[in-house]
């Protein structure tokens, strides 16, 4: 018996960034809440096929076998899906994307949001959006936001059951464009997972976290009013915190101008 499903999701770009995790690293519980917009013309498409003959999950990315770290991360995530779906079968995972991976454009967010939806449906199950958001978060923290289009807020919460994204505003509310200039398609030298683990080593991280509620309020108000406020403060404070950590921050490359996703 084979269960097959395909899903697509877009990356999201944070207006108020999350940086650093709390508690068990496997749960990817954000140190602070965040607000983002989901992009519409960048996408990652994932097909999941459960097959009785498989002895382990397999994965291809743009027609090529996934490298060992990506495959291991996908297999860990699929273990969570199997636990929720009560399904013991392994899966063949085929991923396609139309933008560079690991270049600072939230490729893992799009990938795990799409994988969460495809894997659950291929197993013959369905989850409500908040449940799907929590599941996607286990693969990549920011993936919880890519479950939704438009403007999205990640409620940091205090445990797995309360850390999830929620839609904030529809994409048409504020016709904002995210403009990214392509300078390098190479994989960033420090991945986000490693960067989050280093966040607490910055002497500025505590001050940044203490100021986050104010910046979130300002960003919500700016989004409602369609005015540019809040985001530059978040970007600069995160960058400063990163540069004071024990490793250089991952710097985004870019890609073009993209509108929020519907």
KOLLUMFI-31397 format. One line per 2 residues: number of its first residue (from 1); their letters; for each residue x, y, z of N, C-alpha, C. Coordinates in steps of 0.2 Angstrom, whole numbers. Example, Ala and Ser with C-alpha at 12.3 -4.5 7.8 and 13.67 -1.06 7.14 Angstrom:
% residues 2
1 = AS = 66:-28:39:62:-22:39:66:-16:39; 64:-11:35:68:-5:36:64:0:39 .
END
This chain:
% residues 262
1 = XX = 4:-6:0:0:0:0:4:6:0; 3:11:-4:7:17:-5:2:23:-4 .
3 = XX = 4:28:1:1:34:2:5:39:-1; 2:43:-5:6:49:-8:2:55:-7 .
5 = XX = 6:61:-6:3:67:-6:9:72:-8; 6:78:-10:11:83:-12:9:90:-9 .
7 = XX = 13:94:-7:12:100:-4:17:105:-6; 15:112:-6:20:117:-7:20:123:-2 .
9 = XX = 25:126:0:25:131:5:30:137:2; 29:143:5:34:148:3:38:150:9 .
11 = XX = 44:152:8:48:155:14:45:161:17; 47:162:23:44:169:26:50:173:28 .
13 = XX = 49:179:28:55:184:30:52:188:36; 56:188:42:54:190:48:54:198:48 .
15 = XX = 49:201:51:49:208:52:52:209:59; 50:205:64:53:205:70:55:198:71 .
17 = XX = 62:197:71:65:191:71:65:187:78; 65:180:77:67:176:83:74:174:83 .
19 = XX = 77:174:88:84:172:88:86:169:95; 87:162:95:88:158:101:83:154:103 .
21 = XX = 84:148:106:79:144:108:79:143:115; 74:140:118:73:139:125:72:131:126 .
23 = XX = 75:129:132:73:122:134:76:117:129; 73:111:128:75:106:124:76:108:117 .
25 = XX = 82:108:114:83:110:107:79:107:102; 77:100:103:73:97:99:66:100:98 .
27 = XX = 64:103:103:57:106:102:57:113:98; 63:116:98:64:122:94:59:128:97 .
29 = XX = 59:129:103:54:133:107:58:140:106; 55:145:103:58:151:102:59:155:109 .
31 = XX = 65:159:109:67:163:115:62:169:115; 59:171:109:55:177:109:50:176:103 .
33 = XX = 44:179:103:39:179:98:42:183:92; 39:182:86:41:185:80:35:186:75 .
35 = XX = 36:191:71:31:192:66:35:192:59; 31:189:54:34:188:47:29:189:42 .
37 = XX = 32:189:36:27:189:30:30:183:26; 25:179:23:26:174:19:26:176:11 .
39 = XX = 32:174:8:32:176:1:29:172:-4; 26:175:-10:22:171:-14:25:168:-20 .
41 = XX = 30:170:-23:33:167:-29:39:163:-28; 41:163:-22:47:158:-20:43:152:-17 .
43 = XX = 45:146:-19:41:140:-16:46:134:-15; 44:130:-11:47:123:-11:41:118:-11 .
45 = XX = 42:113:-15:36:108:-16:39:101:-14; 35:98:-10:37:91:-7:32:86:-9 .
47 = XX = 35:80:-11:30:75:-12:33:69:-8; 28:66:-4:29:61:1:26:55:-1 .
49 = XX = 29:49:-2:26:43:-4:28:37:1; 23:35:5:25:30:10:25:23:6 .
51 = XX = 30:19:7:30:13:3:32:7:8; 29:2:8:30:-4:12:37:-7:11 .
53 = XX = 40:-6:5:46:-10:3:52:-6:7; 51:0:8:57:4:11:59:2:18 .
55 = XX = 65:2:19:68:0:26:70:7:29; 70:12:26:72:19:29:69:24:24 .
57 = XX = 68:30:27:66:36:23:72:38:18; 70:40:12:75:42:7:73:49:5 .
59 = XX = 77:53:2:76:60:0:80:62:-6; 76:65:-10:80:69:-16:78:76:-16 .
61 = XX = 83:80:-17:82:88:-18:84:90:-25; 79:92:-28:80:95:-35:83:89:-39 .
63 = XX = 81:83:-38:83:77:-42:89:74:-40; 92:76:-35:99:74:-32:98:71:-25 .
65 = XX = 101:65:-24:101:63:-17:103:68:-12; 99:68:-6:100:73:-1:107:71:3 .
67 = XX = 111:76:5:117:75:8:115:72:15; 120:69:19:119:66:25:116:70:30 .
69 = XX = 118:76:31:115:80:37:107:82:35; 106:83:29:99:85:27:94:79:28 .
71 = XX = 97:73:26:93:67:26:92:65:33; 97:66:38:96:64:45:91:69:48 .
73 = XX = 91:75:46:86:80:49:79:78:46; 78:76:40:72:74:37:69:68:41 .
75 = XX = 74:63:42:72:57:45:70:58:52; 73:62:56:71:64:63:64:67:63 .
77 = XX = 63:71:58:56:74:57:51:69:56; 52:65:51:47:60:49:46:55:55 .
79 = XX = 50:54:60:49:50:66:43:54:70; 43:60:70:38:64:73:31:63:70 .
81 = XX = 32:63:63:26:62:59:23:55:60; 27:50:60:25:43:61:22:43:68 .
83 = XX = 25:46:73:22:46:80:15:49:80; 14:54:77:7:58:77:2:54:73 .
85 = XX = 4:51:67:0:48:62:-1:40:64; 3:38:69:3:31:71:4:27:65 .
87 = XX = 9:28:61:10:25:55:18:23:55; 19:16:54:26:14:54:30:14:48 .
89 = XX = 27:16:42:30:15:36:35:21:35; 40:19:31:45:24:29:43:27:22 .
91 = XX = 46:33:20:44:36:15:49:38:10; 47:39:4:52:42:-1:50:50:-2 .
93 = XX = 54:54:-1:53:61:-1:57:65:-7; 53:68:-11:55:72:-17:54:79:-16 .
95 = XX = 59:83:-16:59:90:-15:61:94:-21; 57:99:-23:59:104:-28:59:111:-25 .
97 = XX = 63:115:-27:63:122:-25:65:127:-30; 63:133:-30:64:138:-36:69:143:-33 .
99 = XX = 72:142:-27:77:147:-25:82:143:-21; 88:147:-20:94:143:-17:93:141:-10 .
101 = XX = 95:135:-8:95:133:-2:100:135:3; 99:136:9:104:138:14:108:145:13 .
103 = XX = 104:149:9:107:155:7:104:161:11; 101:160:16:98:165:20:91:167:18 .
105 = XX = 87:163:14:81:165:12:75:160:15; 77:157:21:72:153:24:70:147:21 .
107 = XX = 75:144:17:73:138:13:71:132:18; 73:132:24:71:126:28:64:127:31 .
109 = XX = 62:134:32:55:135:34:50:133:29; 52:134:22:47:132:17:47:124:16 .
111 = XX = 53:121:17:54:114:16:50:110:21; 51:112:28:47:108:33:40:110:33 .
113 = XX = 38:116:31:31:117:31:27:113:26; 31:112:20:28:108:15:28:101:17 .
115 = XX = 34:99:20:35:92:22:30:90:27; 28:94:32:23:93:37:16:91:34 .
117 = XX = 14:95:29:8:95:26:7:89:22; 13:88:18:12:82:13:13:75:17 .
119 = XX = 17:75:22:18:69:26:12:67:30; 9:72:33:2:70:36:-3:68:32 .
121 = XX = -4:71:26:-9:69:22:-8:62:18; -1:61:17:0:55:13:-1:49:18 .
123 = XX = -1:50:25:-2:45:30:-10:44:31; -14:48:27:-21:48:28:-24:52:34 .
125 = XX = -20:56:36:-22:60:42:-23:67:40; -26:71:45:-26:78:44:-26:82:51 .
127 = XX = -23:88:51:-22:92:57:-25:99:56; -27:101:61:-29:108:61:-23:113:60 .
129 = XX = -24:119:57:-18:123:56:-13:124:62; -16:125:68:-12:126:74:-7:120:75 .
131 = XX = -10:114:74:-7:108:75:-1:107:70; -3:109:64:2:108:59:7:113:60 .
133 = XX = 6:119:62:11:124:64:16:121:69; 13:118:74:18:115:79:22:109:77 .
135 = XX = 19:105:72:23:100:69:28:103:65; 27:107:61:32:110:56:38:113:60 .
137 = XX = 36:116:66:41:119:70:46:114:73; 45:108:73:49:103:75:55:102:70 .
139 = XX = 53:103:64:58:102:59:63:109:58; 60:114:58:63:121:58:59:126:61 .
141 = XX = 61:130:66:57:134:70:53:139:66; 56:142:61:52:147:57:47:143:52 .
143 = XX = 47:137:51:43:133:47:36:134:50; 35:135:56:28:136:59:25:142:56 .
145 = XX = 28:147:54:25:153:51:24:152:44; 27:147:40:26:146:33:20:142:32 .
147 = XX = 17:140:37:10:136:36:5:141:34; 6:147:35:1:152:33:4:157:28 .
149 = XX = -1:160:24:1:165:20:0:172:23; 2:177:20:2:184:22:6:186:28 .
151 = XX = 4:190:33:7:192:39:6:187:45; 11:185:48:10:179:53:14:181:59 .
153 = XX = 11:179:65:15:180:71:16:173:74; 22:172:77:23:166:80:23:167:88 .
155 = XX = 18:164:91:18:165:98:23:160:102; 27:163:105:33:159:108:31:154:112 .
157 = XX = 26:155:117:23:150:121:28:148:126; 26:143:130:31:141:135:32:133:135 .
159 = XX = 28:130:130:29:123:129:27:121:122; 28:115:120:26:113:113:19:114:112 .
161 = XX = 15:113:116:7:114:115:5:121:114; 9:126:116:8:133:116:12:137:111 .
163 = XX = 17:134:108:22:138:104:20:136:96; 16:141:93:13:140:87:12:147:83 .
165 = XX = 12:147:77:11:153:73:3:154:72; 1:160:71:-6:162:70:-6:167:64 .
167 = XX = -11:167:60:-12:172:55:-13:179:58; -9:184:56:-10:191:59:-14:195:54 .
169 = XX = -12:196:48:-16:200:43:-15:196:36; -20:197:32:-20:194:25:-15:198:21 .
171 = XX = -13:195:15:-7:198:11:-9:204:8; -16:205:6:-18:211:3:-19:217:7 .
173 = XX = -18:216:14:-19:221:19:-14:227:18; -8:225:16:-2:229:15:2:227:10 .
175 = XX = 2:230:4:5:227:-2:13:228:-1; 16:225:4:23:226:5:27:221:0 .
177 = XX = 33:224:-2:37:220:-7:43:218:-3; 46:212:-3:52:211:0:57:210:-6 .
179 = XX = 62:215:-6:67:215:-11:74:212:-9; 76:207:-12:82:204:-10:87:204:-17 .
181 = XX = 93:206:-16:98:206:-21:102:200:-21; 102:196:-27:106:190:-27:113:191:-27 .
183 = XX = 117:190:-22:124:191:-22:128:184:-22; 125:179:-19:129:173:-18:124:167:-17 .
185 = XX = 124:161:-21:120:156:-20:123:150:-15; 129:152:-13:132:147:-9:129:146:-2 .
187 = XX = 130:140:1:127:139:8:130:143:13; 126:147:17:129:151:22:134:147:27 .
189 = XX = 139:150:29:144:146:33:141:144:40; 137:148:43:134:146:49:127:145:48 .
191 = XX = 124:139:49:117:138:48:113:141:54; 106:142:53:102:145:58:102:140:64 .
193 = XX = 102:134:64:101:130:70:107:131:74; 113:131:71:119:133:75:119:140:78 .
195 = XX = 117:144:74:116:151:76:112:152:82; 106:149:82:101:149:88:105:146:94 .
197 = XX = 109:141:93:112:138:99:117:142:102; 120:147:98:125:152:100:122:158:103 .
199 = XX = 115:159:102:112:166:104:114:168:111; 113:163:116:114:165:123:121:167:125 .
201 = XX = 126:166:120:133:168:122:134:175:120; 129:178:117:130:186:116:128:189:123 .
203 = XX = 132:194:125:130:198:131:125:203:129; 122:204:123:117:208:122:110:204:121 .
205 = XX = 110:198:121:104:194:120:99:195:125; 101:196:131:95:197:136:92:204:135 .
207 = XX = 96:209:134:93:215:133:88:215:126; 91:212:121:86:211:115:80:208:117 .
209 = XX = 80:202:121:74:199:123:69:203:127; 72:207:131:68:211:136:64:216:132 .
211 = XX = 67:219:126:64:224:122:59:221:117; 59:214:116:55:211:110:48:213:111 .
213 = XX = 45:213:117:38:214:117:36:221:115; 40:226:116:39:233:113:39:233:106 .
215 = XX = 44:229:103:45:229:96:39:225:92; 37:220:96:31:216:93:25:221:93 .
217 = XX = 24:224:98:18:229:98:19:234:93; 25:237:92:26:242:87:25:239:80 .
219 = XX = 27:233:79:26:230:72:19:228:71; 15:226:76:8:224:74:5:231:72 .
221 = XX = 6:236:76:3:243:74:5:245:68; 11:245:66:13:247:59:10:243:54 .
223 = XX = 10:236:55:7:232:50:-1:234:49; -4:235:54:-11:237:54:-12:243:50 .
225 = XX = -8:248:51:-8:255:48:-5:255:41; -1:250:40:3:250:33:8:255:33 .
227 = XX = 12:255:39:18:260:39:24:256:41; 30:259:39:36:255:40:39:257:47 .
229 = XX = 38:253:52:40:254:58:42:247:61; 47:247:66:48:240:69:53:236:66 .
231 = XX = 53:235:60:57:230:57:65:232:57; 66:238:55:74:239:55:76:239:62 .
233 = XX = 73:240:67:75:239:74:76:232:76; 72:228:73:73:221:75:79:218:71 .
235 = XX = 80:220:65:86:218:61:92:220:64; 93:226:66:99:229:69:100:226:75 .
237 = XX = 95:225:80:97:222:86:99:215:86; 96:211:81:98:204:80:105:203:77 .
239 = XX = 106:208:72:113:208:69:118:209:75; 117:214:79:122:216:84:122:210:89 .
241 = XX = 117:207:91:117:201:96:121:196:92; 120:194:86:124:189:82:132:190:82 .
243 = XX = 133:197:81:141:198:80:144:198:87; 140:198:92:143:198:99:143:190:101 .
245 = XX = 141:186:98:140:179:99:147:176:98; 148:169:99:155:166:99:156:164:92 .
247 = XX = 152:165:87:153:163:80:149:169:76; 152:170:69:149:175:65:142:173:63 .
249 = XX = 138:178:62:131:177:61:130:174:53; 125:171:52:123:169:45:121:175:41 .
251 = XX = 124:177:36:122:183:32:117:181:26; 112:184:25:107:182:20:110:184:13 .
253 = XX = 109:180:8:110:182:1:104:184:-1; 102:185:-8:96:187:-9:94:185:-16 .
255 = XX = 87:187:-17:85:184:-23:80:188:-28; 77:193:-26:72:196:-30:67:199:-26 .
257 = XX = 62:203:-30:57:206:-26:51:201:-26; 48:200:-20:43:195:-19:37:198:-14 .
259 = XX = 31:197:-16:26:199:-12:23:194:-7; 20:196:-2:17:191:3:13:186:0 .
261 = XX = 13:180:2:9:175:-1:2:175:1; -3:173:-3:-10:172:-1:-11:165:1 .
END
